[in-house]
């Protein structure tokens, strides 16, 4: 489904680009993410994940544009043990997604502001505590196969080909089962939401020589 949606949006970009005289660039982005799950009873961006995948971008005017990405991204949460403080329990949630972000961009000098939504398909999930992996039957969270998230980010151009990107992402719909009571943590948790801080390097390997339409003409 994600691949079909990627192709559909890319075709839409192509038709719009031909009608508006825009240009297309293509590249890859890769980096790390600090992740947590709001609603699982743990706090802090303690779990690190990998982000990698291709993208295409276009400029409708000299300021406004759009970007379509297809990413592999690792999410989840981690509550580590801290024996020095008498805390011997730990819990880790590992989630892997194929994600399709569709972003609107606004260019201001070397900065490119971005906002949009992303559609994710869950590839795998696992949970483990201080004793090791937990079976699906014993795990306290059951994860949905689909994720819808909102994104806000900023890209800074280092050169004609390289840029750095920071992005904040949060699930718009719950990614897990309904609220449950967990006495160990003193309350109700669930209806969980992925929260992700992304840091990536972007490399643009294909750049169009077609100039974007000047916004002064609109």
PAZAPA-4460 file (N, C-alpha, C; in steps of 0.05 Angstrom, whole numbers, plus 32768, in hexadecimal, padded with zeros to 4 digits):
% residues 218
    n_x    n_y    n_z   ca_x   ca_y   ca_z    c_x    c_y    c_z   seq   type   mol
   8011   7FE8   8000   8000   8000   8000   8011   8019   8000     1      X     A
   8026   8019   8011   8038   8031   8012   8045   8036   7FF7     2      X     A
   804F   8020   7FEA   805C   8023   7FD0   8048   802E   7FBB     3      X     A
   802F   8025   7FBC   801C   802F   7FA9   8016   804C   7FAE     4      X     A
   8014   8054   7FC7   800F   8070   7FCE   8026   8081   7FC5     5      X     A
   803F   8078   7FC9   8057   8086   7FC1   8056   808B   7FA3     6      X     A
   804F   8076   7F93   804E   8079   7F76   8038   808D   7F6E     7      X     A
   8021   808B   7F7B   800B   809D   7F74   8012   80BA   7F79     8      X     A
   801F   80C0   7F90   8026   80DC   7F96   803C   80E5   7F83     9      X     A
   804F   80D3   7F7C   8064   80DB   7F6A   8059   80E2   7F4E    10      X     A
   8046   80D2   7F45   8039   80D8   7F2B   802A   80F3   7F2D    11      X     A
   801D   80F9   7F44   800F   8112   7F47   8023   8129   7F46    12      X     A
   803A   8126   7F53   804F   813A   7F52   8058   813F   7F35    13      X     A
   805B   8129   7F26   8064   812B   7F0A   8051   813C   7EF9    14      X     A
   8037   8136   7EFC   8024   8145   7EEC   8023   8162   7EF4    15      X     A
   8025   8167   7F0E   8025   8183   7F18   803E   8191   7F0F    16      X     A
   8054   8183   7F10   806D   818F   7F07   806D   8197   7EEA    17      X     A
   8062   8186   7ED9   8061   818C   7EBD   804F   81A4   7EB7    18      X     A
   8039   81A6   7EC6   8026   81BC   7EC2   8030   81D6   7ECD    19      X     A
   8041   81D6   7EE2   804A   81EE   7EEF   8067   81F5   7EE8    20      X     A
   8074   81E5   7ED8   8090   81EB   7ED1   80A3   81E7   7EE8    21      X     A
   809E   81D4   7EFA   80AF   81D0   7F11   80C5   81BD   7F0A    22      X     A
   80D7   81B9   7F1E   80ED   81A7   7F1B   80ED   8191   7F30    23      X     A
   80FA   817B   7F2A   80FB   8165   7F3D   8118   815E   7F45    24      X     A
   811C   815A   7F5F   8136   8150   7F69   8131   8136   7F77    25      X     A
   8146   8126   7F79   8144   810D   7F87   815D   8109   7F99    26      X     A
   8159   80FC   7FAF   816F   80F8   7FC2   8169   80E2   7FD5    27      X     A
   817B   80DF   7FE9   8177   80CC   7FFF   817C   80DB   8019    28      X     A
   8170   80D1   802E   8175   80DC   8049   8179   80C5   805C    29      X     A
   818B   80CA   806F   8191   80B5   8082   819B   80C1   809C    30      X     A
   8195   80B4   80B2   819D   80BE   80CC   8192   80AE   80E3    31      X     A
   818D   80BC   80F9   8184   80AF   8111   816B   80BE   811C    32      X     A
   815C   80AF   812D   8144   80BA   8139   8145   80B4   8157    33      X     A
   813E   80C8   8167   8138   80C3   8183   811A   80C0   8186    34      X     A
   8112   80A9   8192   80F5   80A3   8192   80EB   809D   81AD    35      X     A
   80D0   80A1   81B0   80C2   8099   81C8   80A5   8093   81C0    36      X     A
   8096   8087   81D2   807A   8082   81CD   8069   808F   81E2    37      X     A
   805B   80A4   81DB   8049   80B1   81EF   8032   809F   81F5    38      X     A
   802F   8098   820F   8019   8087   8217   8022   806C   8220    39      X     A
   803C   8065   821E   8045   804B   8227   804F   804B   8243    40      X     A
   804E   8062   8251   8057   8063   826D   8074   806B   8271    41      X     A
   8083   806F   825A   809F   8076   825C   80A3   8092   8251    42      X     A
   80B9   809F   8259   80BE   80BB   8251   80DA   80BD   8246    43      X     A
   80DE   80CF   8232   80F8   80D5   8228   80FE   80C7   820D    44      X     A
   810D   80D5   81FC   8115   80CB   81E2   812E   80B9   81E6    45      X     A
   812A   80A3   81F3   8141   8092   81FB   8148   807D   81E6    46      X     A
   8136   8077   81D4   813B   8062   81C1   8145   806E   81A7    47      X     A
   815C   8065   819C   8166   806E   8183   815D   805C   816C    48      X     A
   8158   8068   8155   8150   8058   813E   815E   8062   8125    49      X     A
   815C   8053   8110   8168   8059   80F6   8153   8063   80E3    50      X     A
   815B   8077   80D3   8149   8082   80BD   8159   8081   80A3    51      X     A
   814D   8077   808D   815A   8077   8074   8146   8074   805D    52      X     A
   814A   8082   8047   8139   807E   8030   813B   8094   801C    53      X     A
   812F   8090   8004   8130   80A4   7FEF   811A   80B9   7FF1    54      X     A
   811E   80CE   7FE2   8109   80E3   7FE0   810A   80F0   7FC4    55      X     A
   80F4   80FD   7FBD   80F3   810E   7FA6   80E7   8129   7FAF    56      X     A
   80F0   813F   7FA4   80E6   8159   7FAB   80E2   816A   7F93    57      X     A
   80D1   817E   7F95   80CB   8190   7F7F   80C6   81AC   7F8A    58      X     A
   80CB   81C0   7F7A   80C5   81DC   7F81   80AF   81E5   7F6E    59      X     A
   8098   81ED   7F7A   8082   81F9   7F6A   8088   8216   7F64    60      X     A
   8095   8224   7F76   809E   8240   7F72   80BA   8241   7F7E    61      X     A
   80C5   8259   7F80   80E0   825C   7F8B   80DF   8259   7FAA    62      X     A
   80C8   8259   7FB6   80C5   8256   7FD3   80B7   823B   7FDB    63      X     A
   80A2   8235   7FCD   8091   821F   7FD6   8097   8205   7FC5    64      X     A
   8097   81EF   7FD4   809D   81D5   7FC7   8090   81BE   7FD6    65      X     A
   8098   81A6   7FCE   808E   818E   7FDB   80A3   8178   7FDA    66      X     A
   80A0   8165   7FEC   80B3   814F   7FEE   80A4   8136   7FF4    67      X     A
   80AC   8120   7FE6   80A1   8106   7FEB   80B7   80F3   7FF2    68      X     A
   80B5   80E4   8008   80CA   80D2   8012   80BF   80B6   8016    69      X     A
   80D1   80A3   8014   80CA   8088   801D   80E1   807E   802F    70      X     A
   80DA   807A   8049   80EF   8076   805D   80EB   805C   806C    71      X     A
   8102   8050   8073   8102   803B   8088   8109   8049   80A2    72      X     A
   80F9   8046   80B6   80FE   8054   80D0   80F8   8041   80E7    73      X     A
   810A   8042   80FB   8107   8033   8114   80FC   8045   812A    74      X     A
   80E7   803D   8136   80DB   804C   814C   80D8   803B   8165    75      X     A
   80CB   8045   8179   80C6   8036   8192   80CD   8046   81AB    76      X     A
   80D3   8038   81C0   80DA   8045   81D9   80EB   8033   81EA    77      X     A
   80F9   803E   81FE   810B   802F   820F   810C   803B   822A    78      X     A
   8106   802B   823E   8109   8033   825A   8120   8023   8266    79      X     A
   8138   802E   8267   814F   801E   8270   8150   801A   828E    80      X     A
   815E   8004   8295   8162   7FFF   82B2   8177   8013   82BD    81      X     A
   8176   8018   82D7   8189   802A   82E3   8190   801E   82FF    82      X     A
   81A2   800A   82FF   81A8   7FFC   8319   81B3   800F   832E    83      X     A
   81C1   8024   8327   81CC   8036   833B   81B6   8044   834B    84      X     A
   819E   8046   833F   8187   8053   834D   8173   803E   8356    85      X     A
   817B   8024   8355   816A   800F   835E   8154   8007   834B    86      X     A
   8157   800F   8331   8144   8008   831D   814F   7FF2   830B    87      X     A
   8144   7FDA   830D   814F   7FC3   82FF   813D   7FBA   82E7    88      X     A
   8125   7FC6   82E6   8113   7FC0   82D0   811A   7FD0   82B7    89      X     A
   8115   7FC5   82A0   8118   7FD4   8287   8102   7FCA   8273    90      X     A
   80FD   7FDB   825F   80E9   7FD3   824B   80F0   7FE1   8231    91      X     A
   80F0   7FD2   821B   80F7   7FDD   8201   80E1   7FD4   81ED    92      X     A
   80D8   7FE7   81DD   80C5   7FE2   81C7   80D3   7FE9   81AD    93      X     A
   80D5   7FD6   819B   80E2   7FD9   8181   80CD   7FD9   816B    94      X     A
   80CC   7FEE   815B   80B9   7FF0   8145   80C8   7FF8   812B    95      X     A
   80C2   7FEA   8115   80CE   7FF1   80FB   80B7   7FF7   80E7    96      X     A
   80BA   800D   80D9   80A6   8016   80C6   80B2   801C   80AA    97      X     A
   80A2   8018   8096   80A6   8025   807C   8093   803D   807C    98      X     A
   809E   8055   8078   808F   806D   807C   8090   807E   8062    99      X     A
   8079   808B   805C   8077   809C   8045   806F   80B9   804E   100      X     A
   8083   80CA   8053   807D   80E6   8059   8077   80F6   8040   101      X     A
   8062   8107   8041   805B   811A   802C   805D   8135   8038   102      X     A
   8070   8145   802F   8077   815E   803D   8073   8177   802A   103      X     A
   8068   818C   8035   8069   81A6   8028   8081   81B5   8033   104      X     A
   808F   81C4   8021   80A7   81D2   8029   80A6   81EF   8022   105      X     A
   80B5   81FF   8032   80B7   821C   802D   80D4   8223   802F   106      X     A
   80E0   822E   801A   80FC   8234   8019   8102   8250   8021   107      X     A
   8116   8254   8033   811E   826E   803C   813C   826E   803E   108      X     A
   814A   8277   8029   8167   8276   8028   8170   8259   8028   109      X     A
   8182   8252   803A   818C   8237   803C   817A   8225   804D   110      X     A
   8165   8231   8058   8152   8221   8069   813A   8219   8059   111      X     A
   8130   8201   805E   8118   81F7   8052   8106   81EC   8068   112      X     A
   80F0   81FB   806E   80DD   81F3   8082   80CB   81DE   8076   113      X     A
   80C1   81CB   8086   80B1   81B5   807B   809C   81AD   808F   114      X     A
   8085   81A6   8085   806F   819B   8095   805F   8188   8084   115      X     A
   8053   8174   8090   8043   8161   8081   803A   8149   8092   116      X     A
   8032   8134   8084   8029   811C   8091   8039   8104   8086   117      X     A
   8039   80EE   8095   8046   80D6   808C   8034   80BE   8091   118      X     A
   8035   80AB   807F   8026   8092   8081   803A   807B   8085   119      X     A
   8036   806C   809A   8049   8057   80A0   803C   803B   80A1   120      X     A
   804B   8027   8098   8043   800B   809B   8056   7FFD   80AD   121      X     A
   804C   7FF0   80C2   805D   7FE2   80D5   8068   7FC9   80C9   122      X     A
   8083   7FC7   80C9   8091   7FAF   80BF   8095   7F9A   80D5   123      X     A
   809D   7FA3   80ED   80A2   7F91   8103   809F   7F9F   811D   124      X     A
   809A   7F8F   8132   8098   7F9B   814D   80A1   7F85   8161   125      X     A
   80AE   7F8E   8176   80B6   7F7C   818C   80B8   7F8B   81A6   126      X     A
   80B6   7F7D   81BC   80B8   7F89   81D6   80CA   7F77   81E8   127      X     A
   80D9   7F84   81F9   80EA   7F74   820B   80EE   7F83   8225   128      X     A
   80F2   7F74   823B   80F7   7F80   8255   8113   7F76   825F   129      X     A
   8118   7F7A   8279   8132   7F73   8283   8138   7F55   8282   130      X     A
   8124   7F45   827C   8128   7F28   827A   812A   7F1E   825D   131      X     A
   8127   7F30   824A   812A   7F28   822E   8110   7F2D   821F   132      X     A
   810F   7F22   8206   80F7   7F26   81F5   80DD   7F1C   8202   133      X     A
   80C8   7F2B   81FB   80AD   7F24   8205   809D   7F1A   81ED   134      X     A
   808F   7F04   81F1   807E   7EF9   81DB   8067   7F0B   81D5   135      X     A
   805C   7F09   81BD   8045   7F19   81B5   802D   7F15   81C8   136      X     A
   802A   7EFC   81D2   8014   7EF6   81E4   8016   7F04   81FF   137      X     A
   802F   7F09   8208   8034   7F15   8222   8039   7F33   8221   138      X     A
   803E   7F3E   8209   8043   7F5B   8207   802B   7F6B   820E   139      X     A
   802F   7F82   821B   8019   7F92   8225   800E   7FA5   820F   140      X     A
   801C   7FA9   81F9   8013   7FBA   81E3   8010   7FAA   81C9   141      X     A
   7FFB   7FAE   81BA   7FF7   7FA3   81A0   7FF7   7FBA   818C   142      X     A
   8008   7FB9   8178   800C   7FD0   8166   7FFD   7FCD   814D   143      X     A
   7FF2   7FE4   8143   7FE3   7FE5   812A   7FF6   7FE3   8112   144      X     A
   7FEB   7FD9   80FC   7FFB   7FD5   80E4   8000   7FF0   80D5   145      X     A
   7FF0   8004   80DB   7FF1   801D   80CC   7FF5   8035   80DF   146      X     A
   8005   8048   80D6   800A   8061   80E6   8006   8079   80D5   147      X     A
   7FF8   808D   80E0   7FF6   80A8   80D4   8002   80BC   80E7   148      X     A
   8015   80CC   80DD   8024   80DE   80EE   8025   80FA   80E1   149      X     A
   802A   810E   80F2   802E   812A   80E8   804C   8131   80ED   150      X     A
   8057   8142   80DB   8073   8148   80DC   8078   8166   80D9   151      X     A
   808D   816F   80E7   8097   818A   80E4   80B5   8189   80E5   152      X     A
   80C2   8197   80D1   80DF   8195   80CF   80EC   81AD   80C2   153      X     A
   8107   81AB   80C1   8117   81C0   80B6   8130   81B4   80A9   154      X     A
   8136   81BC   8090   814D   81B3   8082   8160   81CB   807D   155      X     A
   817A   81C7   8082   818E   81DB   807D   81A2   81D1   8068   156      X     A
   81A5   81E0   8052   81B7   81D8   803D   81D4   81DE   8044   157      X     A
   81E4   81C9   8043   8201   81CB   8047   8210   81D1   802D   158      X     A
   8205   81C7   8017   8211   81CB   7FFD   81FC   81C6   7FE8   159      X     A
   8203   81C5   7FCF   81F0   81C0   7FBA   81E4   81A4   7FBB   160      X     A
   81F2   8191   7FC8   81EA   8176   7FC9   81E2   816C   7FE5   161      X     A
   81EF   8177   7FFA   81EB   816D   8015   81DB   8181   8026   162      X     A
   81CB   8176   8038   81BB   8186   804B   81B7   8175   8065   163      X     A
   81B1   8183   807A   81AA   8176   8093   818D   817C   8099   164      X     A
   8180   8169   80A5   8163   816B   80AB   815D   8163   80C8   165      X     A
   814C   8173   80D5   8141   816B   80EF   8122   816B   80EC   166      X     A
   8116   8158   80F8   80F9   8155   80F5   80EC   8149   810E   167      X     A
   80D5   8153   8115   80C6   8149   812B   80AD   813B   8120   168      X     A
   80A7   8123   8129   8090   8114   811F   8081   8108   8136   169      X     A
   8066   8109   8134   8055   80FD   8148   803D   80EF   813B   170      X     A
   8036   80D8   8144   801F   80C9   813A   8006   80DA   813E   171      X     A
   7FF5   80DB   812A   7FDC   80E9   812B   7FC6   80D6   8136   172      X     A
   7FC8   80BC   8130   7FB6   80A8   8139   7FC5   8095   814C   173      X     A
   7FB7   8088   815F   7FC5   8075   8171   7FD2   805F   8161   174      X     A
   7FEA   8056   816A   7FF8   8041   815C   7FF5   8026   816A   175      X     A
   7FE7   8025   8181   7FE5   800D   8191   7FC8   8009   819B   176      X     A
   7FC4   7FF4   81AA   7FAA   7FED   81B4   7FA0   8002   81C9   177      X     A
   7F88   7FFD   81D2   7F7B   8010   81E4   7F89   8012   81FF   178      X     A
   7F80   8026   820F   7F8C   802C   8229   7F8A   8013   823B   179      X     A
   7FA0   800E   824A   7FA0   7FF8   825D   7FAC   8002   8277   180      X     A
   7FA6   7FF3   828D   7FB0   7FFB   82A7   7FC9   7FEB   82AD   181      X     A
   7FDE   7FFA   82B5   7FF8   7FEE   82BC   8000   7FF6   82D8   182      X     A
   7FF9   7FE5   82EC   7FFF   7FEB   8308   801D   7FF1   830D   183      X     A
   802E   7FE4   82FD   804B   7FE7   8301   8054   8005   82FD   184      X     A
   8045   8013   82ED   804C   802F   82E8   8036   8042   82F2   185      X     A
   8023   8038   8301   8011   8049   8310   7FFC   8057   8300   186      X     A
   7FF2   804C   82EA   7FDD   805B   82DB   7FD4   804C   82C2   187      X     A
   7FC4   805B   82B2   7FBA   8051   8299   7FCB   805A   8282   188      X     A
   7FD2   8048   8270   7FE2   804F   8259   7FD7   8041   8240   189      X     A
   7FDF   804A   8229   7FD6   803E   8210   7FCC   8053   81FE   190      X     A
   7FBE   804B   81E8   7FB8   805F   81D3   7FD1   806D   81CA   191      X     A
   7FE6   805D   81C7   8001   8068   81C5   8007   8077   81AB   192      X     A
   801A   808A   81AC   8021   809A   8195   8040   809B   8192   193      X     A
   804A   8095   817A   8066   8098   8175   806E   80B6   8175   194      X     A
   8084   80BC   8182   808F   80D7   8181   80AC   80D5   817A   195      X     A
   80B5   80E3   8165   80CF   80DF   8159   80DD   80F9   8153   196      X     A
   80F6   80FC   815C   8108   8112   8154   811C   8107   8141   197      X     A
   811C   8110   8128   812D   8105   8112   8144   8118   810C   198      X     A
   815B   810C   8107   8173   811C   80FF   8180   810D   80E7   199      X     A
   8180   8119   80CF   818A   810B   80B8   819C   811D   80A7   200      X     A
   81AC   8110   8097   81BC   811D   8081   81AE   8116   8067   201      X     A
   81A9   812B   8057   819D   8127   803C   81B2   812A   8027   202      X     A
   81B2   8118   8013   81C3   811A   7FFC   81B2   811A   7FE3   203      X     A
   81B4   812F   7FD3   81A4   8131   7FBA   81B5   8129   7FA3   204      X     A
   81B0   8111   7F98   81C0   8106   7F82   81B6   810D   7F67   205      X     A
   819D   8117   7F65   8191   811E   7F4B   8185   813A   7F4E   206      X     A
   818E   814C   7F3E   8184   8168   7F3F   817B   8170   7F23   207      X     A
   8163   817A   7F21   8158   8183   7F08   8164   819E   7F01   208      X     A
   8168   81A3   7EE7   8172   81BD   7EDE   815C   81D0   7ED6   209      X     A
   8143   81C7   7EDB   812C   81D8   7ED5   8127   81EB   7EEC   210      X     A
   8126   8204   7EE7   8122   8218   7EFC   8105   8219   7F05   211      X     A
   8100   821D   7F1F   80E4   821F   7F29   80D7   8239   7F20   212      X     A
   80BD   8239   7F20   80AE   8251   7F18   80B2   8266   7F2E   213      X     A
   80B8   827F   7F27   80BC   8294   7F3A   80A1   829B   7F46   214      X     A
   80A1   829D   7F61   8088   82A3   7F6F   807D   82BE   7F68   215      X     A
   808E   82D0   7F5D   8084   82EB   7F56   8070   82EA   7F3F   216      X     A
   8070   82D3   7F30   805D   82D1   7F1A   8041   82C9   7F24   217      X     A
   803E   82C3   7F3E   8024   82BA   7F48   8015   82D2   7F54   218      X     A
***
